[in-house]
Amino acid sequence: MSEKLESAVIDSVVNANFKNIAEGAAFYSGLAMGDAISGQRRFNEIGNLATGNLLKNFTKIEISEANALVKANTGFDRPSQMHDIAGTLASLGATLGAIQMNVKTAQTTPPQTGTGG
């Protein structure tokens, strides 16, 4: 015994299926955006912790350790032998800028999703 469904029932099912398919892209796009924002927040927290630890280390350095670092990085025995303070500061600024660019690049790189790999 074969009974036919009413056209209203068929139309209702077709409309519901169409709605689910049509709204799927927006749903998964929103999900990906939420994941990206969550990842960005975690990355910012890691960056803040790393910066805090670096600053803490700078303020706790011993004189002998600072002199050893100067000698290792410049070849001079004493910090007073460093004549090119402007060059040293420019080099430090360039290094800091490069680190900031790397951090920014890492922050804005979207996660690889939906590619199967």
C-alpha positions, 0 to 999 in steps of 0.5 A: 500500500503506497500512500503519497505524502501531502505536498505541504509536508514535502514542501516543509521538509524541503524548506527545512533542508534548504535552510540547514544547508544555506545556514551551514556556511555562516555557522562554520564561519562563525565557529572559525572566527570564534576559534581565531579570537580564542587563539589570539587571546591565548597568544596575547597572554603568552606574549604578555608573560614573556615580556614580563619575564624579560623585563624582570630578568633585566632588572635582576641582572648582576653587574658581573653578569652584565659585564660578561654579556657586554664582553660576549656580545661586543668583545669589549672588556668593560661597558665603558669601552663601548663608544658607539652608544647610538649604534648599539641603541639603534641595533637594539631598536632594530632587533626589538622591531624585528621581534615585534614584527614576528609577534604580529605575524604570528598573531595575524596568521589564520589557523589552517582549518578545513584543509584536511592537513 
